[in-house]
Amino acid sequence: MSLTELLPLTDVTACCAPLTREAISAENAEKLAKTLKAIADPARLRLISMVAAHEDAEACVCDLTEPLGLGQPTVSHHLKILVDAGIFTRDKRGTWAYYRLVPGALDSVAQHLVTV
């Protein structure tokens, strides 16, 4: 799966030039590094794709533990990191938490990495 298939994009050149075309500002480098650090884990990358592909692009932590093959506390930890990084939103319903990808949250990653 390519980066553009994983990340929901409309136009990867709309905001920022790829890293290979011009130097990134210090501020944008800090923001990009924070996002990359949050997604630089195989379990978190899988969580992003699982939630995005789930019915209504929303998933309960209870829907993610078994397919991911990790325990609920570990999955919740990874989800918290993704929420703190602004990649997912969290909606508590009763005893369960539901997660959804923030629209456009990963666009800057693709815009900086994809060379068009």
Secondary structure as GFF3:
##gff-version 3
##sequence-region A 1 116
A	DSSP	alpha_helix	3	6	.	.	.	ID=ss1
A	DSSP	alpha_helix	26	39	.	.	.	ID=ss2
A	DSSP	alpha_helix	42	53	.	.	.	ID=ss3
A	DSSP	three_ten_helix	55	57	.	.	.	ID=ss4
A	DSSP	beta_strand	58	60	.	.	.	ID=ss5
A	DSSP	alpha_helix	61	68	.	.	.	ID=ss6
A	DSSP	alpha_helix	72	84	.	.	.	ID=ss7
A	DSSP	beta_strand	88	93	.	.	.	ID=ss8
A	DSSP	beta_strand	96	101	.	.	.	ID=ss9
A	DSSP	alpha_helix	107	113	.	.	.	ID=ss10
###
